[in-house]
């Protein structure tokens, strides 16, 4: 909720539903395991925990700037071998991305997977809990604590990294589907109005078609 560029964006309404709820519902639809909201202990984020609770999603809370530790806390005691990281300002996160990332990570016996060429804001990251715990012990730079996987990605000799291409039909790296500014929020609201189904359930392919339709009208 404390975003500097767009304060309160996590509860901004898109198609009549809070952004955070849309993200959580899309991750729940991926059906690859339990979804946990990792947020801060700040009182302004109480509304996020309440929104997650309404969807049956548990919350793990920790320091505002140490997101890496929050992820470790969220995974603790859940018996997970692989953790999927999705960020809460991406209301069009690809529902199928988590399953593909887990399959690719497992097949390659890798530590980290990040698909290439999806729209900006549709991607998730998959990381083994062993690598995440190792990074949490070793990472000291503020940026590595805040951005969770940067330490792992900067040490390719210590961790096995893979970056497969996304399915061809979804390869649109030119398309921005995140909410970081008022303009982003207005665009996602317009996309939601174009979709035949609620954004929380819409396949990424339908979101891309709606976005292209809107951009064609603007041009």
C-alpha positions in Angstrom: 0.0 0.0 0.0 3.0 2.3 0.5 4.0 2.6 -3.2 5.6 5.9 -3.8 4.6 6.3 -7.4 1.0 5.2 -6.9 0.0 5.0 -3.2 -2.7 2.5 -2.3 -2.5 0.9 -5.7 -2.9 -2.6 -4.3 -6.5 -1.9 -3.4 -7.3 0.1 -6.5 -10.5 -1.2 -8.2 -10.2 -2.8 -11.6 -13.5 -4.0 -13.0 -15.1 -3.6 -9.6 -12.5 -5.8 -7.8 -9.3 -4.8 -5.8 -6.1 -5.3 -7.7 -4.7 -7.5 -4.9 -7.8 -9.8 -5.1 -7.4 -10.1 -8.9 -3.7 -11.2 -8.6 -4.5 -13.7 -5.8 -7.5 -15.2 -7.7 -5.3 -15.6 -10.9 -2.6 -17.4 -8.8 -5.3 -19.6 -7.1 -6.5 -20.5 -10.6 -3.0 -21.7 -11.5 -3.7 -24.6 -9.0 0.0 -25.5 -8.3 -0.1 -25.3 -4.6 -1.0 -23.0 -1.7 -0.9 -19.2 -2.3 0.5 -17.0 0.5 0.4 -13.2 0.6 3.8 -11.8 1.8 3.3 -8.3 2.9 4.6 -5.9 5.6 3.9 -5.5 9.3 2.8 -1.9 8.6 -0.8 -1.0 9.6 -1.5 0.3 6.2 -1.2 -3.2 4.9 -3.8 -4.6 7.2 -6.3 -4.1 4.4 -4.3 -6.5 2.2 -4.4 -9.2 4.8 -8.1 -8.7 5.1 -8.5 -9.0 1.3 -6.4 -12.2 1.3 -8.4 -13.7 4.2 -11.7 -13.2 2.2 -10.2 -15.4 -0.5 -8.9 -18.0 2.0 -5.3 -17.0 1.4 -3.0 -16.9 4.5 -0.6 -14.0 5.0 3.0 -13.8 6.1 4.1 -10.4 7.3 7.6 -9.0 7.8 9.9 -6.0 7.4 9.0 -3.5 4.7 12.4 -3.5 2.9 13.4 -7.2 3.5 11.1 -8.9 1.0 13.5 -11.9 0.7 13.0 -12.7 4.4 9.3 -12.3 3.9 9.4 -15.0 1.2 11.4 -17.3 3.4 8.8 -16.7 6.2 5.9 -17.4 3.8 7.5 -20.7 2.7 8.5 -21.9 6.1 6.8 -25.0 7.4 4.8 -25.6 4.2 6.9 -28.5 2.8 7.5 -26.6 -0.4 10.5 -27.6 -2.6 9.7 -24.8 -5.2 8.5 -21.3 -4.5 6.7 -19.2 -7.1 7.2 -15.4 -6.9 4.5 -13.2 -8.3 4.3 -9.5 -7.6 1.0 -7.9 -6.4 0.9 -5.1 -9.0 0.5 -7.5 -12.0 -3.3 -8.1 -12.5 -2.7 -10.0 -15.7 -0.1 -12.4 -14.4 -0.3 -15.4 -16.7 -2.4 -18.2 -15.0 -0.4 -20.8 -16.8 3.0 -19.4 -16.1 3.5 -21.0 -12.7 2.8 -24.5 -13.9 5.2 -24.1 -16.9 7.9 -22.7 -14.7 7.7 -25.5 -12.1 7.7 -28.1 -14.9 10.8 -26.5 -16.6 12.6 -26.1 -13.3 12.0 -29.7 -12.4 12.9 -31.1 -15.8 16.2 -29.2 -15.9 17.0 -29.8 -12.2 17.6 -26.1 -12.0 17.4 -23.6 -9.1 15.7 -20.7 -10.8 13.4 -20.3 -13.8 12.2 -17.1 -15.4 10.3 -17.3 -18.8 11.3 -14.9 -21.5 9.1 -12.8 -23.9 5.8 -12.7 -22.0 4.2 -9.3 -21.6 5.7 -7.1 -18.9 3.7 -8.0 -15.8 2.7 -11.5 -16.9 5.8 -13.3 -15.7 6.4 -15.3 -12.5 9.7 -16.6 -11.1 10.2 -20.2 -9.9 13.0 -20.8 -7.3 13.9 -23.8 -5.2 13.5 -23.3 -1.5 17.1 -24.5 -1.0 18.4 -21.7 -3.2 16.1 -19.1 -1.6 17.3 -20.1 1.9 20.9 -20.0 0.8 20.4 -16.5 -0.7 18.7 -15.3 2.5 21.8 -16.3 4.5 24.3 -14.7 2.1 22.7 -11.6 0.6 23.6 -8.4 2.5 23.0 -5.7 -0.1 19.7 -3.8 0.4 18.7 -4.3 -3.3 19.1 -8.1 -2.9 17.0 -8.1 0.2 14.3 -6.0 -1.4 14.1 -7.8 -4.8 14.2 -11.4 -3.6 15.9 -13.2 -6.5 18.6 -10.7 -7.6 21.3 -12.4 -5.5 20.5 -15.7 -7.1 20.5 -14.3 -10.7 23.8 -12.5 -10.1 25.6 -15.7 -9.1 25.1 -18.1 -12.1 28.1 -20.2 -11.0 26.5 -20.9 -7.6 22.9 -21.6 -8.9 21.6 -23.3 -12.0 19.5 -20.7 -13.9 17.2 -21.4 -16.9 15.2 -18.9 -19.0 13.0 -20.7 -21.4 10.9 -18.9 -24.0 7.2 -18.5 -23.2 4.7 -20.2 -25.5 4.8 -18.5 -29.0 1.2 -17.3 -28.8 1.9 -15.4 -25.6 5.2 -13.8 -26.6 4.6 -10.1 -26.4 7.5 -8.4 -24.5 6.4 -5.1 -26.0 3.2 -5.1 -24.1 3.0 -3.5 -20.6 0.4 -5.2 -18.3 1.4 -3.9 -14.9 0.2 -1.2 -12.5 2.9 1.3 -11.5 1.4 4.6 -12.6 -2.0 6.2 -13.0 -1.7 5.6 -16.8 -1.0 1.9 -16.2 -4.1 1.7 -13.9 -6.3 3.4 -16.5 -5.1 1.0 -19.2 -5.8 -2.1 -17.1 -9.3 -0.8 -16.2 -9.9 -0.3 -20.0 -8.7 -3.8 -20.7 -11.1 -5.2 -18.0 -14.0 -3.5 -19.7 -13.1 -5.1 -23.0 -12.9 -8.7 -21.7 -15.9 -11.0 -22.0 -15.0 -12.5 -18.5 -13.7 -10.9 -15.3 -10.0 -10.1 -15.5 -9.4 -12.5 -12.6 -10.4 -15.4 -14.8 -9.4 -14.2 -18.3 -6.7 -16.2 -20.1 -3.6 -14.1 -20.9 -4.3 -14.6 -24.6 -7.7 -12.8 -24.2 -6.0 -10.0 -22.3 -3.5 -9.5 -25.1 -6.2 -9.4 -27.7 -8.1 -6.8 -25.6 -5.0 -4.7 -25.1 -4.2 -4.7 -28.9 -7.8 -3.7 -29.6 -7.5 -0.7 -27.3 -4.1 0.3 -28.7 -5.4 0.1 -32.3 -8.2 2.5 -31.4 -5.8 5.0 -29.8 -3.5 4.9 -32.9 
